[in-house]
Amino acid sequence: MKKMILISMLSVSLMALSSIEIAKKSDKATDGFESSISKTQMTLINARGQKSVRDMIMKTLEGEDGDKTISVFLSPADVKGTKVLGWEHLDRDDDQWLYLPALKRVKRIASRNKSGSFMGSEFSYEDIGNQNYKKYKYDDKIEVVKLDGLECYKGIRVPKDRYSGYTKQITWVDTKDFLVRKIEYYDRKKELLKTAIFSKYKKIDGVWRMGKIEMTNHQSDKSTTLVWIEDKIKTSLTKRDFDKRVLKK
């Protein structure tokens, strides 16, 4: 009986947090890296199970008004030298640019096109942007559920961005460390489009860092896996490293 009472009290305690409080804690859980340089590997898997592997360098700079990111493709040859630069803004649409080495030109990615595929993967340009909690509205209904043995807060968030490709996202956030474990993405027809599984988290200098994302498209039967091979934080990057001029260097 005492055990049942303790479990009941714990459940009440977990549910005492509001959806916005959970979102803030989740956002804060991965803050504090200052800047990072990561070597990542992206594997595209088509509906027949055929794989295509791409290597990238991803750089990120934290900022109070939004993070800045740049992704540089290293291989294979058909995408080598392609760069994607993103400036996050908390009070307006993000800025994103794509550099295509074959054309030697920089193309601005319009906000209305952010739902498009990121370099042929199942990630969109919207997905690779920072997911700051301020960019969403939250449903007050929160459940505490089990996900692969982990106790998680299950909730709903809706993008504020009018150009978002999603009408809603269902999130699973670990109740212990507030790390995101799973997200379901619903398209503009309000149908389930994709599911992302987040795993292999690790701490570097006391900061939680992502290790792997598996994105599955339920409508196309395609998937993309992104794995962090190397990851360094507090790398002394500055805003100059994310200037538009670096795209052509």
N, C-alpha and C positions, 0 to 999 in steps of 0.2 A: 504493500500500500504506500509506504514512504517513497519507494522508487517511482511509483506512478505520479505521486504528488510533485516530486522533484522534476520529472519530465514535463508535467503540465506547467509548472512555474517557469521552466526554461523556455517552453514554447511561447508563453505569454510575454516573457522578457524579449525574445527575438522579434515578436510581432509588434513590440512597442515602437520600433523604428519606423518612421514614415518612408515613403518611396523616395522622396527627395534627399532624405538623410542617408539612405543606402547609396544613392547615386553619388553623393558628395564623398562618402567614405571610399567608394569604389574608385572614384577619380583620384583621390589623394593617395590610394594604395600604391600607385605606380609613379607618383610625382617625386621630384628631387634628384633626377639623374643629370640635370643641368644641360648636358649635351651628350650625344652618343654617336658612335660609328659602329655599324653592324654589317657583318658579311652574312648574307642570306641566300637561301636556295629556294627557288619557286618551281614546283612541279605541276604541270598542267596535264590532266588526265581526261581524255575524251570519252564519249559514250561507249566506245569499244574497248576501253581500258588501255589505249596507247598513251605513252607518256612523252612529255617534252620538258626538258630541264633547263632552267635559266638561272644564272648566278648574278647577284646584285650586291652593290654596296649601298646601304641606307644610312643617311645622316640626319640627325634631328637636333634642334635647338629649342629648349624650353623658353617660354616667354609669358609674362603676365597677361598680355593681350592676345595670346595664341601662339602655338608652336610653329616652327618652320621646319620643313622636311625636304630632302632631295634624295631621289633614288637614281642610281646609275647602273645600267645593265652592262655586265662584263662579258657575258657569253649567253647563247651561241652567236655566231657571226652575223646572223640576220637581224639581231637586235643590239649588238655590241655598240656602245656609245650613246644609246638612247637615254635621255634623262627626263625625269619628271620632278618639277619643283612645286612645292605647295606652301602657301602662307595662310595660316589659319587666322580667322577673325571671329571674335566672340559676339560682335555687334552688327555684323553684315556678312555677306557671302564670302567664302574663302576665295583666294586667288590661286590658280593652278596653271602651269605652263608645261608644254611638252616639246623637247628638242629632238628632232629627227636628223641624225648625222648624214643620211643619204641625201637629204635635201638641203642640209646645212641651214635650217631655219627653225625658229622658235614659234610654236603655235600656242595661242592662249586657249585654254579649255573653258568654254562658256559654262556658266552655272547651270543652265538648262540641260547641259550634256553630261553632268557629273554622274548620272546613273549608268553611263556607258561603260563597257568593259575596259579594265585596266590592262592594256597590252595583251588582249586576247584571253585573259584569265577570268575566273569566276568572281574575282574581286572587282568592284566598280571603283571609279575615281573617288566616289563618296566614301567607300569603305576604307581607303588608304589614308584618308584625312584623319586628323585627331578627333576622337569621340568625346569631347568635353561635355560634361553633364549639363551645362547651360544651354546646349543646343537642342534639348528635348523637353517635352512636356511629359508628366508622369501620371499614370493611373494610380489612384489611392489603394487599389486592391493588391495586397501583397500576400503571397502564400509561402510557407516554409515547406520545401519538398526535398526529396532525395534525388540526387543525380549521380549515378555511378558510385554510390556509397557516400557521397559528400552531401552535407546539409546545405541547401541553397535557398536564397530568397528568389522567388519567381515573380516577376512583375512585367508591366507593359510600359514602354516609352514610345512617344510619337515625335518624329523630327519636326522642328519648327520651320525648317527650310522649305519654302514653297516649291523648290525644284528637286526635292528629295525623291528618289525612286521608290521610297517605302511609305506605306500608310501607317505601319506600326512595326515595332520590334519587341519580341518577347525575350527577356533576359533572365539568366540564371547567375546569381552572384553568391559566391561562397560566404556563409555566415561567419566563418572564423577570420579569414584574411581579406574579405571583400574583393577578391579577384573575380573577374568575369570568367565564367566557365563555358557558357553556351549562349548563343543568340539565334533566334529565328527571325527571318526577314520576310515581311509580307509586301507584295507588290501593289501597284496602283489599282489593281482589281480586287485587292484585299485577299489575295490567295497566297499561300505559302510559296515563296520563291526559293529561298536558300537557308541553310543552317551552317553556322560557324561553331566549331569546337576549339576551345583555347586550352592548351596544355603545356606541360614541361616548363612551368614557371621556375625561376630561380632568383636568388638574391645576389646582387653584386654591390658590394659596399653598402649593404643595408637597404638597397632599393630593389623592389620586385621588378623582374624583367620577363617579358614574353619569351617563350621558347618555340612554340609551334601553333599554327592556325590551320585547321582543315575546313575549307569552304566547299560545301556541296550544293549544287544547283539541282533542285528536285524536278524542275520543268525540262531541263535539257539532259539530265543524267551525266553531266560533266562535273568535275571537281578540280580544285586547286589547293595544293599544300604549300605553306610557307614555313620554312624552318630557319631558325637563327643558328648559324654555324659558329660565328664569333661575335662577341658583343662587348664593347667597351663604353663606359660612361665617364662623365666629367672630363671630357676630352679637350676642353678649352676652345671649342669652336665659337665663332662669333657671327654676327649678322652678315659680315662680309662674305662668309662662306655660303650664304644663301641669297646673294644678290642675283638678279636675272642674268648678269654678265657671265656668271660661272657656267651657264648652260652651254655656251659656245667654246669654252676652254677645253 
